[in-house]
Amino acid sequence: MKTYWSLSKKLCIEILYDHISDNFVCQLIWERLGYILKEGGCSLYYASPTTPAYWVEKYQQAPQVIARRDASVHLTRSIPKKYKQSLKECLDFEGYSINELFPRRTRRATAVNWLLSWGLIRGEKLPESGNLPTLLKKPLNPLAGHPGDPLIE
């Protein structure tokens, strides 16, 4: 399946540092899970024949894996045990400080860990840099995210 954005260490780090919208992060995951954009100009992604049954059973429409706790838990559970430490092993990421821990931030870390595990499972190399979307400033309210991001449940 074709994905529109290749992964790189730089992209992953920018996600962790909150310079990329939650919506974009979700799109990276949806494409890799086989969710496809519904025709007709709307921005809804739906399961396709390539979407794993594990996801289709729970989510016919692509879930907001950062905004929704249940979707983030589902994402966490879909990371194979041997790749649970991918943030540290691939990016030397030691985690956030105590004052940075809140659901939106930890769910973004889960998303990056899932993306890394997805590539590792497929034997893909993780280049240092690559294409990046327009980088954003850290949100003024990190609990809420960037303008246009869905509200955190």
Secondary structure by P-SEA (a helix, b strand, c coil): ccccccccaaaaaaaaaccccaaaaaaaaaaaaccccccccccbbbbcccccccccccccccccccccaaaaaaaaaaccccccccccccccccccccccccaaaaaaaaaaaaaaaaaaaaccccccccccccccccccccccccccccccc
